[in-house]
Amino acid sequence: MRLQLRDCRGRSDTRDDRVFGALLENTDVIAGRLAAEYRHRIGPLAQAPARVFAEELMLMSTSDSPVWLITGCSTGFGREFARAAITHGFRVVATARDARKLDDLVIGHEEHVRVLTLDVTNSEHIKSAVNEAERAFGRIDVLVNNAGYGYMTAVEEGEEKDIRALFETNFFGLAAMIRAVLPGMRARRQGSIVNIASVGGIIGFPGSGYYAATKFAVEGLSQSLAREVEPLGIRVLLVEPGPFRTDWAGRSLRQSPNFIGDYEQTSGHRRREIASYSGKQPGDPVRAALAVIKVMQSPAPPAHLVLGREGIDNVERHLRSMLSELELWRETSVGADFPR
């Protein structure tokens, strides 16, 4: 393996302090593992204290480090996924509708970071992004399907053009990205697809029925896909965040202009609730990104990763309720079969 080390001492560090701080919580473990593999190749640096050793190695660029293609990197989860992947020394292709918003991600990492314009509803953009990633780095190891946005409305209040646009981004764009990267992953018999779903793809909350429908669709697609590609050496991870401090409930959120009084206590109440806690959610996107990377590095990753305490509580309560209901109506359900 060819290593290129960059001296981070005496140089301003442009990375997010929280990303680097969280990484360095376990530097002794990180350094120990890396030292065992590289100590005979990097000489005096390997004798440095664990923290210094880890800092240097976090900046390395390797010829065979994983290649991550990430959609929706302008804000929120996508940006933090990109930052964390870069800090881990991965090669990263970060994308957004306006690639100019990603220029800061490249500074200091020009050799192993590319930023590209990508609208996942545009088939030519998708083809170009995948081709450029493979041209620049030779392959795509991990696709992170993060692009998407929220839409708040009661089902009856929704407007068709907005509903269709939501599905184009949150579901059809995601599916198109998967189809675009799979030929390369199949040829190499390895790869990972990370689909960012939501706790709202497991539980339908009032006021977000159409958003939930897109995420339920992502859940179903991902579960089927996982069974199709597992024999080919390709893994699929569903990430299901609860409330996190991103722009989802702020600038990125879209809402129907229609309000029907009969829904004031259900969807109307939830619209106000979402607006009131924007920027106050308990979930930290930086820690979420590190959690995803931790799972991706596991030899036995889960099929589902629910993120955040509130997300875990809601999903657990929902599943227990489903099991209770299943048992309560078991006899009626079984009675629908032909008699044995």
HUTA-V259199 format. One record per pair of residues at least 24 apart in sequence whose ideal C-beta (glycine too) atoms are under 10 Angstrom apart, sorted by the first residue. I is the first residue (numbers start at 0). J is the second residue. D is the distance in Angstrom with one decimal. If there is no record, write none. Layout:
# HUTA-V259199
i: <I/I>
j: <J/J>
d: <D/D>
This chain:
# HUTA-V259199
i: <0/0/0/0/0/0/0/0/1/1/1/1/1/2/2/2/2/2/2/2/2/2/3/3/3/3/3/3/3/4/4/4/4/4/4/4/4/5/5/5/5/5/5/5/5/6/6/6/7/7/7/7/7/7/8/8/8/10/10/11/12/12/12/13/13/13/13/13/14/14/14/14/14/14/14/14/14/14/15/15/15/15/15/15/15/16/17/17/17/17/17/17/17/18/18/18/18/18/18/18/18/18/18/19/19/19/19/19/19/20/21/21/21/21/21/21/21/21/22/22/22/22/22/22/22/22/23/23/23/23/23/24/25/25/26/26/26/26/26/26/26/27/27/28/29/29/29/29/30/30/30/30/33/33/33/56/56/57/57/57/57/58/58/58/58/58/59/59/60/60/60/60/60/60/60/60/61/61/61/61/62/62/62/62/63/63/63/63/63/64/64/64/64/64/64/64/65/65/65/65/65/65/65/65/65/65/65/65/66/66/66/66/66/66/66/66/66/66/66/66/66/66/66/66/67/67/67/67/67/67/67/67/67/67/67/67/67/67/68/68/68/68/68/68/68/68/68/68/68/68/68/68/68/68/68/68/68/68/68/69/69/69/69/69/69/69/69/69/69/69/69/69/70/70/70/70/70/70/70/70/70/70/70/70/70/70/70/70/70/70/70/70/71/71/71/71/71/71/71/71/71/71/71/71/71/71/72/72/72/72/72/72/72/72/72/72/72/73/73/73/73/73/73/73/73/74/74/74/74/74/74/74/74/75/75/75/75/75/75/75/75/75/75/75/75/75/75/76/76/76/76/76/76/76/76/76/76/76/76/76/76/76/76/76/77/77/77/77/77/77/77/77/77/77/78/78/78/78/78/78/78/78/79/79/79/79/79/79/79/79/79/79/79/80/80/80/80/80/80/80/80/80/80/80/80/81/81/81/81/81/82/82/82/82/83/83/83/83/83/83/83/83/83/83/84/84/84/84/84/84/84/84/85/85/86/86/86/87/87/87/87/87/89/89/89/90/90/90/90/90/90/90/91/91/91/91/92/92/92/92/92/92/92/92/92/92/93/93/94/94/94/94/94/94/94/94/94/94/94/95/96/96/96/96/111/111/117/117/117/118/118/118/118/119/119/119/119/119/119/119/119/119/119/119/119/119/119/120/120/120/120/120/120/120/120/121/121/121/122/122/122/122/124/124/125/125/125/125/125/125/126/126/128/128/128/129/129/129/129/129/129/130/132/132/132/133/133/137/137/138/138/138/138/138/138/138/139/139/139/139/139/139/139/139/139/140/140/140/140/140/140/140/140/141/141/141/141/141/141/141/141/141/141/141/142/142/142/142/142/142/142/142/142/142/142/142/142/143/143/143/143/143/143/143/143/143/143/143/144/144/144/144/144/144/144/144/144/144/144/144/144/144/144/144/145/145/145/145/145/146/146/146/146/147/147/147/147/147/147/147/147/147/147/147/148/148/148/148/148/148/148/148/149/149/149/149/149/149/149/149/149/149/149/149/149/149/149/149/149/150/150/150/150/150/150/150/150/150/150/150/150/151/151/151/151/151/151/151/151/151/151/151/151/151/151/151/151/151/151/152/152/152/152/152/152/152/152/152/152/152/152/152/152/152/153/153/153/153/153/153/153/153/153/153/153/153/153/153/153/153/153/154/154/154/154/154/154/154/154/154/155/155/155/155/155/155/155/156/156/156/156/156/156/156/156/156/156/156/156/157/157/157/157/158/158/158/158/161/161/161/161/161/162/162/162/162/162/162/163/164/165/165/165/165/165/166/166/166/166/167/168/169/169/169/169/169/169/169/169/169/169/169/170/170/170/170/170/170/170/171/171/173/173/173/173/173/174/174/174/174/177/177/177/177/177/180/181/181/181/181/181/184/184/184/184/184/185/185/185/185/186/187/187/187/188/188/188/188/189/189/189/189/190/190/190/190/190/190/191/191/191/191/191/191/191/191/192/192/192/192/192/192/192/192/192/193/193/193/193/193/193/193/193/193/193/193/193/194/194/194/194/194/194/194/194/194/194/195/195/195/195/195/195/195/195/196/196/196/196/196/196/196/196/196/196/197/197/197/197/197/197/197/197/197/197/198/198/198/198/198/198/198/198/198/198/198/198/198/198/199/199/199/199/199/200/200/201/201/201/201/201/201/201/201/201/202/202/202/202/202/202/202/202/203/204/204/204/204/204/204/205/205/205/205/205/205/205/205/205/206/206/206/206/206/206/206/206/206/206/206/206/207/207/207/207/207/208/209/210/210/210/214/218/221/221/222/222/225/226/229/234/234/234/235/235/236/236/236/236/236/236/236/236/237/237/237/237/237/238/238/238/238/238/238/238/238/239/239/239/239/239/239/239/239/239/240/240/240/240/240/240/240/240/240/240/240/240/241/241/241/241/241/241/241/241/241/241/241/241/241/241/242/242/242/242/242/242/242/242/242/242/242/242/242/243/243/243/243/243/243/243/243/243/243/243/244/244/244/244/244/244/244/244/244/244/244/245/245/245/245/245/245/245/246/246/246/247/247/247/248/248/248/248/248/248/248/248/248/249/249/249/249/250/252/280/280/281/281/281/281/282/282/282/282/282/283>
j: <36/37/40/59/61/62/63/64/40/60/61/62/63/37/40/41/56/59/60/61/62/88/58/59/60/61/62/110/111/37/41/44/55/56/58/59/60/55/57/58/59/60/107/108/110/44/55/58/51/54/55/57/58/107/51/54/55/58/107/107/54/58/107/103/104/106/107/108/57/58/82/83/85/86/104/106/107/108/78/79/82/83/86/285/288/285/79/82/283/284/285/286/289/79/82/83/85/86/87/285/286/288/289/54/57/82/83/86/285/285/83/86/283/285/286/288/289/290/53/54/57/83/86/87/289/292/49/50/53/54/57/289/53/293/50/51/52/53/54/56/57/52/53/53/53/56/57/87/54/55/56/57/57/59/88/87/88/85/86/87/88/85/86/88/107/108/88/111/88/89/90/108/109/110/111/112/88/89/90/111/90/111/136/137/90/136/137/138/140/88/89/90/91/111/136/140/89/90/91/136/138/139/140/141/191/292/295/296/90/91/92/111/113/132/133/135/136/137/138/139/140/141/142/190/91/92/93/132/136/139/140/141/142/143/191/193/292/295/92/93/94/113/115/117/128/129/131/132/133/136/139/140/141/142/143/144/176/179/180/93/94/95/101/117/141/142/143/144/145/146/193/195/94/95/96/115/117/118/119/125/128/142/143/144/145/146/147/168/172/173/176/195/95/96/117/119/143/144/145/146/147/148/168/172/195/251/96/98/100/101/104/114/115/117/143/145/146/97/98/99/100/101/146/246/251/100/245/246/247/249/250/251/284/145/147/148/195/240/243/244/245/246/247/249/251/284/287/143/145/147/195/238/240/243/245/246/247/282/284/285/287/288/291/306/101/143/144/145/146/147/195/245/284/288/103/104/145/245/246/284/285/288/145/243/245/283/284/285/286/287/288/289/291/141/143/145/193/195/238/284/287/288/289/291/292/112/114/143/145/288/284/285/288/289/284/285/286/287/288/289/290/291/292/293/111/112/141/143/288/291/292/295/111/112/288/289/292/288/289/292/295/296/140/141/292/132/135/136/137/138/139/140/132/136/141/143/117/128/129/131/132/133/135/136/139/142/117/143/118/119/124/125/128/131/132/143/145/146/176/146/120/121/124/146/135/136/146/172/176/146/167/168/172/144/145/146/147/167/168/169/171/172/173/174/175/176/179/146/164/166/167/168/171/172/175/167/172/175/172/175/178/179/172/175/172/175/176/178/179/180/175/179/176/179/180/176/178/179/180/182/183/179/179/180/183/180/183/183/187/180/183/184/186/187/189/190/179/180/181/183/184/187/190/191/192/180/183/184/187/189/190/191/295/180/184/190/191/192/193/234/236/291/292/295/173/176/177/179/180/181/184/190/191/192/193/194/235/176/191/192/193/194/195/236/238/288/291/295/169/172/173/174/175/176/177/180/192/193/194/195/196/217/221/238/173/193/194/195/238/172/173/176/195/172/173/195/196/197/210/213/214/217/247/251/210/213/246/247/250/251/252/253/197/199/207/209/210/213/214/245/246/247/248/249/251/252/253/254/273/206/207/208/209/210/211/212/213/252/253/254/255/204/205/206/207/208/209/210/248/252/253/254/255/266/267/269/270/273/274/206/207/208/209/210/253/254/255/256/257/258/259/262/266/270/205/206/207/208/209/255/257/258/259/261/262/263/265/266/267/269/270/203/205/206/207/208/209/212/262/266/208/255/257/259/261/262/266/206/208/254/255/256/257/258/259/262/266/267/270/208/209/255/257/209/255/256/257/209/253/254/255/256/208/209/210/212/213/255/209/253/209/210/212/213/253/209/212/213/216/213/213/195/196/197/200/209/210/212/213/214/216/217/212/213/214/215/216/217/220/213/216/213/216/217/220/221/216/217/220/224/220/221/224/228/235/233/224/227/228/231/233/228/231/232/233/234/228/231/232/233/231/231/232/233/230/231/232/233/231/232/233/234/228/231/232/233/234/235/228/232/233/234/235/236/295/300/221/224/225/228/233/234/235/236/237/221/234/235/236/237/238/291/292/294/295/300/304/218/220/221/224/225/235/236/237/238/239/236/237/238/239/240/287/291/306/220/221/236/237/238/239/240/303/304/305/237/238/239/240/241/242/247/305/306/310/239/240/241/242/305/306/307/309/310/311/312/313/314/317/239/240/241/310/313/237/239/237/239/303/305/310/313/314/317/318/239/310/313/314/316/317/318/320/317/265/266/269/272/273/313/262/264/265/266/267/268/269/270/272/254/255/262/265/266/267/268/269/270/271/272/273/252/266/269/270/273/266/255/247/252/253/239/303/302/303/302/303/302/302/302/295/300/302/300/302/291/294/295/300/301/302/303/304/301/302/303/304/305/287/290/291/294/303/304/305/306/303/304/305/306/307/310/311/313/314/280/282/284/287/290/291/304/305/306/307/309/310/280/281/282/287/305/306/307/308/309/310/311/312/313/314/273/276/277/279/280/281/282/306/307/308/309/310/313/280/281/282/283/284/286/287/306/307/309/310/276/277/278/279/280/281/282/283/284/285/287/277/278/280/282/283/284/287/277/278/284/273/277/280/272/273/274/275/276/277/278/279/280/273/274/277/278/277/277/307/309/307/308/309/310/306/307/308/309/310/307>
d: <8.7/8.2/8.0/9.9/5.9/6.8/6.2/9.0/9.6/9.2/6.9/4.8/8.4/6.9/6.7/6.6/8.6/5.5/8.1/6.1/8.6/9.8/9.3/6.4/5.0/7.7/8.7/7.5/9.4/10.0/7.0/6.9/5.8/7.6/7.1/5.5/8.8/7.7/9.7/4.4/7.1/7.6/7.9/9.1/9.3/10.0/7.5/8.2/9.2/5.6/6.5/8.1/5.3/9.1/8.3/8.4/8.6/9.6/8.1/9.0/9.1/9.5/8.4/7.1/9.3/5.5/5.9/9.2/9.1/9.6/6.7/9.7/7.6/5.9/9.7/9.7/8.2/9.3/9.0/7.8/5.5/9.0/8.4/6.8/10.0/9.6/9.1/9.3/7.9/9.5/4.6/8.3/9.7/7.3/5.1/5.7/8.8/5.4/9.6/5.6/9.5/7.5/7.6/8.3/7.7/9.3/9.8/6.3/9.9/8.9/8.5/9.3/9.1/6.3/6.4/9.1/5.4/9.9/7.8/9.3/6.7/8.0/6.0/7.6/7.2/9.5/9.7/6.6/6.7/7.6/8.6/9.4/8.9/9.9/5.0/9.1/8.0/4.1/7.9/9.8/9.1/9.7/8.2/9.2/5.0/7.8/8.1/9.6/9.2/9.5/7.4/10.0/9.4/9.2/9.8/10.0/7.2/9.4/5.8/7.0/6.1/9.6/8.6/7.3/8.2/8.5/5.3/9.3/6.9/9.6/7.6/7.8/9.6/5.1/4.6/9.5/6.6/9.2/8.3/8.3/9.4/9.8/9.6/9.2/9.3/9.9/9.1/9.7/9.8/5.5/5.4/5.5/9.7/7.2/9.1/8.9/4.8/7.0/9.2/9.6/9.4/9.5/4.4/6.0/8.7/9.9/8.5/9.4/4.7/7.7/7.1/8.9/9.8/6.8/8.6/8.5/4.5/7.5/5.7/5.5/4.8/7.2/9.8/9.8/5.1/7.0/8.5/9.2/9.6/8.0/6.9/4.5/8.0/6.3/9.2/8.9/9.4/9.2/4.6/8.5/7.3/9.3/8.9/9.1/7.1/7.3/9.6/5.1/9.3/9.3/5.0/8.7/7.1/5.2/7.1/9.4/8.2/9.5/7.0/5.5/6.6/9.4/10.0/9.7/8.3/8.1/4.3/8.7/6.1/9.1/8.8/9.9/5.3/8.0/9.8/9.9/6.2/9.6/5.8/9.3/8.4/8.1/6.8/5.9/5.3/3.9/8.6/9.8/7.9/8.1/6.4/9.0/6.6/8.5/8.6/7.9/8.7/8.3/4.2/3.3/6.6/8.7/9.0/9.5/8.2/9.5/10.0/9.0/8.1/5.7/7.4/7.8/9.6/9.0/9.1/7.4/8.7/6.6/8.9/9.5/4.5/6.8/9.4/8.9/9.4/8.1/6.7/4.8/9.2/9.2/7.9/7.1/9.2/8.0/9.9/9.9/9.8/9.9/7.7/8.8/3.3/5.3/6.6/9.5/7.4/6.0/9.7/8.7/5.5/9.5/6.3/8.4/7.3/7.2/6.0/9.7/8.7/9.8/5.5/9.9/6.5/6.9/8.8/9.4/9.4/7.6/9.9/4.2/7.2/9.5/8.4/9.1/9.3/9.3/9.5/7.8/9.3/9.0/9.9/7.9/9.8/8.8/9.7/9.6/8.6/8.9/4.4/5.3/8.8/6.8/4.0/8.5/9.3/9.7/5.5/6.4/8.4/8.8/9.7/8.7/8.6/4.9/9.7/6.8/8.2/8.1/8.8/8.7/9.3/8.4/9.6/7.8/7.0/10.0/9.7/7.5/9.6/9.2/4.0/5.6/9.6/7.9/5.6/9.9/9.9/9.1/8.2/8.4/8.0/9.4/6.9/9.6/7.8/6.0/9.5/9.2/9.3/10.0/9.1/6.2/10.0/8.8/8.5/8.1/8.5/9.1/8.1/5.0/9.3/9.6/9.8/8.7/9.6/9.2/9.6/9.8/9.1/7.1/9.1/7.3/4.3/9.5/7.2/7.4/7.7/9.7/9.4/9.7/9.1/8.5/8.6/9.7/5.8/9.7/9.0/9.9/9.4/8.0/9.7/8.2/9.5/9.3/8.9/8.4/9.2/7.9/7.8/9.4/8.8/8.5/9.9/8.6/8.0/8.1/9.7/4.8/8.6/8.4/6.2/9.2/8.3/3.0/6.9/9.5/6.7/6.0/9.9/9.1/8.1/9.9/4.7/5.8/7.2/5.1/8.3/9.9/8.6/9.2/9.6/6.5/10.0/8.8/9.6/9.7/7.9/5.5/6.1/8.7/5.1/9.4/9.5/6.6/8.5/8.1/9.8/8.1/9.9/4.6/6.0/9.2/7.8/9.1/10.0/8.6/9.3/9.1/6.3/9.6/10.0/9.7/6.2/8.4/9.2/6.4/9.1/8.4/9.2/5.2/9.9/6.0/7.2/9.4/7.0/9.7/9.9/9.7/9.6/8.2/8.6/7.3/5.9/6.7/9.7/9.3/9.7/7.2/4.7/7.7/6.5/9.3/9.4/9.9/9.6/6.8/9.6/6.2/7.0/8.6/4.9/9.0/8.3/7.6/7.4/5.0/6.8/8.7/9.9/9.5/9.0/8.3/4.6/8.4/7.2/9.3/8.7/9.7/8.0/9.5/9.6/8.2/4.5/8.9/9.8/5.6/7.1/9.7/7.1/6.8/4.8/6.2/9.3/8.0/9.2/9.5/9.1/8.1/8.8/4.7/8.8/6.2/7.4/8.2/8.5/8.0/7.5/6.9/9.3/8.7/8.8/7.4/8.4/8.7/8.8/8.9/8.4/9.7/8.8/7.3/9.7/4.8/7.0/6.3/8.9/8.5/6.9/9.7/5.3/9.7/9.9/9.9/9.5/5.2/6.9/9.7/6.7/4.7/6.9/8.8/8.2/9.6/7.2/9.2/5.5/5.0/9.8/9.9/8.4/7.6/4.9/7.1/7.7/9.9/9.9/5.2/5.9/9.7/9.1/7.5/8.8/6.4/7.5/4.5/7.3/7.6/10.0/7.5/5.1/6.3/8.8/6.8/8.0/7.7/6.8/8.9/8.8/6.3/3.5/9.0/7.1/9.1/9.8/9.2/6.9/8.1/7.3/6.4/9.6/7.4/9.8/7.8/8.3/8.5/6.4/8.7/4.2/9.7/7.2/3.8/7.7/9.4/8.9/9.9/9.3/9.3/9.8/4.5/7.2/9.3/9.0/8.2/9.5/9.6/8.3/6.1/8.7/7.3/9.0/9.1/9.8/9.2/4.7/8.6/4.1/6.7/5.7/7.0/7.3/9.4/9.9/7.7/5.5/5.6/7.9/9.9/5.9/8.0/7.1/8.1/6.7/9.1/6.8/9.6/9.7/5.2/9.8/8.6/9.3/9.3/9.8/8.6/5.8/6.8/8.6/5.9/7.7/8.0/7.8/5.6/7.7/9.6/8.2/9.7/9.5/9.5/9.8/9.3/7.4/9.0/3.7/7.0/8.0/7.2/8.5/4.8/8.4/9.5/4.7/6.2/7.6/9.2/9.2/8.8/8.9/6.2/7.8/9.1/8.7/8.6/6.3/9.2/8.0/8.9/6.8/9.4/9.0/9.5/8.9/9.5/7.3/8.9/7.5/7.6/7.5/8.0/5.2/9.8/7.8/5.5/8.7/7.3/9.7/9.5/7.9/9.2/9.6/5.9/4.2/8.0/8.5/4.6/6.9/8.8/8.2/8.6/7.4/4.7/7.5/9.7/9.9/9.9/7.0/4.7/7.5/6.8/6.3/8.3/7.8/7.1/8.6/7.8/6.9/7.3/4.9/7.3/9.7/9.5/9.0/8.0/4.8/8.3/6.2/6.6/10.0/9.0/7.1/9.8/9.0/8.5/7.8/4.8/8.4/9.8/7.0/7.2/5.6/7.0/9.7/9.6/8.5/5.0/8.5/7.3/9.8/8.9/9.7/9.7/7.2/10.0/5.2/6.5/5.1/8.3/8.6/9.7/9.7/9.7/8.7/5.9/6.1/8.3/10.0/9.0/9.8/9.7/8.7/5.3/6.7/4.8/8.3/6.6/8.5/8.1/8.1/4.5/8.9/9.7/5.6/6.0/8.7/8.5/9.2/9.0/9.7/9.5/8.0/6.3/9.5/6.3/8.7/8.1/9.0/8.1/5.6/6.4/8.3/9.8/9.6/6.0/7.1/8.8/4.9/9.6/9.8/9.7/9.6/9.0/6.4/9.9/9.4/9.0/7.8/9.1/4.2/4.7/8.8/7.7/5.1/9.2/10.0/9.1/9.7/8.1/7.1/3.5/7.5/7.9/3.8/5.4/9.5/8.6/7.5/9.9/8.1/7.3/9.2/8.3/8.2/9.2/9.6/9.5/9.4/8.3/8.7/8.3/9.1/7.4/9.1/6.2/9.9/10.0/8.4/6.4/9.0/9.6/7.3/7.6/6.6/7.0/6.0/7.4/7.1/7.9/6.3/8.7/6.4/4.9/7.0/9.1/8.1/8.8/6.0/8.5/8.2/5.0/8.3/6.5/6.2/6.7/4.7/6.7/9.3/6.5/9.7/10.0/7.3/9.6/6.4/8.7/6.4/9.9/9.9/9.0/7.8/4.3/6.2/9.8/6.2/8.2/8.1/6.1/9.9/7.2/6.4/3.7/7.6/4.4/2.5/7.4/8.2/6.5/8.3/8.9/7.1/9.6/9.0/4.0/6.6/5.7/9.9/6.7/10.0/5.7/7.5/9.5/5.4/8.0/3.2/7.1/5.5/9.4/6.2/7.2/6.4/9.5/8.8/9.6/8.6/6.4/7.5/4.7/7.9/6.1/6.6/6.4/9.5/9.8/9.4/9.6/7.9/8.2/10.0/5.5/9.1/8.5/9.3/9.9/9.0/8.3/8.6/9.6/5.0/7.1/9.3/7.0/4.0/8.0/9.5/7.3/9.6/8.8/4.6/6.6/9.1/7.8/8.3/8.3/6.5/6.7/6.1/9.6/6.6/4.2/8.4/7.5/7.6/8.7>
